[in-house]
Amino acid sequence: MASRSLRSVGAGFRADGVVPSSLRRMAQTISNERGRGPVSGTAVGKRGKRKPFLIDFYSTAVGKKYVMAVTGIIGIGFVIGHMVGNLKAYLGVIDHQGSRAYDIDVYGEYLRELLVPILPHGYFLWIMRIGLIAAVLLHIHAAYSLTILNRKARPVKYQSSRDYQVANFASRSMRWTGIIVVLFLFWHLADLTWGWFNPGFEHGAVYRNLDASLSRVPVAVLYIVANIALGIHLFHGTWSLFQSIGWNNPRFNQWRKGLATGVATLIVVGNVSFPIMTLAGVIEYDASVPSVQEVSE
Amino acid sequence: MSQHLKNITLKIWRQVGPSDRGRFESYLVPEISDEASFLEMLDLLNEQLISEGKEAVVFDHDCREGICGTCSLMIDGQAHGPQKGTATCQLHMRKFESNDTIVIEPWRASAFPIIKDLMVDRAPLDRIVEAGGFITAETGGAPDANLIPIPKPVADASMDAAECIGCGACVAACPNGAANLFTGAKMAHLNLLPQGQAERFQRAEAMVETMDEHFGSCTNHGECEAACPKSISIDVIALLNADYLKAKFKNRKNLSRI
């Protein structure tokens, strides 16, 4: 009985996503090949043949935008946390277990010690890293697939120039700022995590490595440019995610653009300050300060 | 007093048929009243072309009072031209000046193939409405007014969405060729009202996925809202996104009951 009532309601919707051929002939005068075929359709689908929820959801454009928004929130959270953590560089040398040490080095070691002794040393940091890597990969995959989809949606461009009304530089350059940020991310890891491009790299000596890297003017310029690109990306991303997730409340909508400006400004000002302050000599490594590893031993 | 504009150059997209490559052709309008509507200007041009034995420019139009959604045209890079909140038929020549060059192009999207010149086929919008743009209601005698109480702000929001005339300007204006504003408007119109609740989530899923078959995806530029002759807010796109996720959960749950 229940089965009949639900199916009968569903019968009004396109069963199996197929439009009756009579209707199609009547209305579509030109091409039958432009559609991409049914997407998923659990509203009318048969039982038992369904894809797992997340794969089903991700197969649609709206689902991919949700993924972009959620992974974007993870990214924004990380970038803010990363920037605030780096501000420790300005606190310079502190007293650590009776010895002198750079505050940011102590903080770096603390990140590895998170949730110890529930988890062994460094495990929680890796759990967070895996989460971040997954978020970045999903964000890129969704962006890539949607870009392809959007190209296909307008294969012949406008032959005259468009006069955009509200699309701004940030929204129109998302793909480019995104690519710049990803390329920079590889440089940044190779520079300060793997140490490939860092002269005299010392694992765990955060303050030393930071100074060694950012004292080079071209590198400092690279960091400034990349962080401005990141800020532009975050400006559109922060606003856009509210729409993509459907967080729309007339009471709060006016704050969304303001929040986006705030997040972008916070990140750009915070992150750009590091190369500038290093060049200005505010961040300057003093080799007489022992490393955290030496203090712990 | 009406004035006359002189020497308007029109660069109009001419395309013999769907498979033709098409090209811009220039026409001179020596004199036109500023009280003429944009479409009247095209009518006069066509009369002139016909009297010269040339083929008239094909363009879509019907009611010419901004309610039918038939007229289209990308005018100087803007869907429905430079005037906000109106369709092409309500655009008048007073918005232009003498010696202007006006570029007129058809709407471009893979879902909107060009039939001829400036006329495109917008049938995929109908496919989306067929998928869920309806409610189930008792037929028979008309029900009494206000039988179902609806809070005023809810009725207003629904009516704002119901203003959509289905012209496709949102798709034309969108850098991605997405139809989220159209679909969002059609969904919000019914999903906000009590009458639309029974099929709300089947509607959400069916309409969004039909949209997915034909159009691009939303990247929140907001160009659709700026181009919409009815100024429908992109708030309806947020509602579309929210209802689609809810629908995915609820429809699967309902199917599991069978």
Interface residues (C-beta under 8 A of the other chain):
Chain A: A2 S3 L6 R7 V9 G10 G12 F13 R14 G17 V19 L23 A27 Q28 T29 I30 S31 R34 G35 R36 G37 P38 V39 S40 G41 T42 A43 V44 G45 R47 R50 F53 D56 F57 T60 A61 V62 G63 K64 K65 Y66 L146 L149 N150 K152 A153 R154 P155 V156 K157 Y158 Q159 S160 S161 R162 D163 Y164 Q165 V166 A167 S171 R172 M174 H236 W239 S240 F242 Q243 S244 I245 G246 W247 N248 P250 N253
Chain B: K11 W13 P18 G22 F24 M74 D76 G77 Q78 P82 V103 E105 R108 A109 S110 A111 P113 I115 D121 A123 P124 D126 R127 E130 A131 G132 F134 T136 A173 P175 N176 G177 A178 A198 E199 F201 Q202 R203 E205 A206 V208 E209 T210 D212 E213 H214 F215 G216 S217 C218 T219 N220 H221 G222 E223 E225 A226 A227 I234 D235 I237 A238 L239 L240 N241 A242 D243 Y244 L245 A247 K248 N251 R252 N254 L255 S256 R257 I258
